[in-house]
Amino acid sequence: MYIGELSKRAAATPKAIRLYESMGLLGRVARMGAYRVYSDRHVTQVRLIKQAQAMGFKLADVVPSVGGQRAEPDWAAMAEQVDLRRGEIAREILRLKALGARLREVNKEIRACAERA
């Protein structure tokens, strides 16, 4: 299939697909003359890349587990990346909870000042 069909099937823009290819995320892409020819494997890879991005992964984070000439993604590396991301999110949740508590205290002080005024 050509890039237009891959774009439709994977719900990604041709520009994004070209970027993924340039970063090595799609492995080797066959050519027929001047045209790139993609396979069902590429549809799966593009969908996986988009899913990773939706979960907050950077493309550079995805390269080690999806990129290259491998037929299948490196599932163990992906699981490790997900664990690391979950840890980052847990730390961010704690930080935001602490910030929320601090804002609650500041708001109490502001309201007390407003009542005195």
Secondary structure, 3 states (H helix, E strand, C coil): CCHHHHHHHHCCCHHHHHHHHHCCCCCCCEEECCEEECCHHHHHHHHHHHHHHHCCCCHHHHHHHHCCCCCCCCHHHHHHHHHHHHHHHHHHHHHHHHHHHHHHHHHHHHHHHHHHC
